[in-house]
Amino acid sequence: MSTPEGAAAPGGVLLDVRGLHAGYGEIKVLHGLDFMVSAGGVTTLLGANGAGKTTTLRAISGMIRTSGDIVLAGAPIGGKATEAIAALGVAHVPDGRGTFMELTVEENLRLGAYTRRDNPAADMEKMFTYFPKLRQRFRQQAGTLSGGEQQMLAIARALMLRPRLLLLDEPSFGLAPLIVREIFEIMRTVIAQEGTSILVVEQNAALALAIADRAYLLETGRIVMSGPATEIRKDEAVRRSYLGY
């Protein structure tokens, strides 16, 4: 399976974040981030553990208190409840996958469409096209799936929302390299067919930069480098620290 060499050129700005500050109680984690996600594009946030990547996704999802501007398709969403942000088309796949272990694959997928008022059957069938292993596990409890299958289920459940923006937090965490490449290849297909914008936090920088069109490098809650993924991939400091060559 080949590694994708970059996403198609996106158009327009879907998510625009300016001066984002966030933290936990008295602990400040993000210190004035400025970044954007293009409509139909893939943006990746890179950085070491503790850099603020997960906090950034939680801030966008309304899971923590923030200051600054978070604008989705021209409308401010900063300060809104997590449920309201989801209803506006933002789906979040957290680190640790977040599947409902005691529910079946089918039940997890139906939960992903909870804000929709139409019949999700057609989209469920589409998820089985993207993730054929889930069709085989249709009646199984999520807790009995392998780690890779659980990650596929988490992504598929998020896609059942028909999101405009998909937030992915460490989709490769704890998975074998072959499974990771399979998941990223599936995401490449989803991007091409659905036009979903993606903001992905990923420590596997090589794969993230391969699927993304733009990248931001975080260090201690600040963006220290940004640009087209193809250019970031060539940067000597990034190559040494994150790509291993």
Secondary structure, DSSP 4 states (H G I P E B T S, - for coil): -PPP--PPP--SEEEEEEEEEEEETTEEEEEEEEEEEETT-EEEEE--TTSSHHHHHHHHTTSS-EEEEEEETTEE-TT--HHHHHHTTEEEE-TT----TTSBHHHHHHHHTTT--S-THHHHHHHHHH-HHHHHTTTSBGGGS-HHHHHHHHHHHHHTT--SEEEEE-TTTT--HHHHHHHHHHHHHHHHHH--EEEEE-S-HHHHHHH-SEEEEEETTEEEEEEEHHHHHH-HHHIIIII--
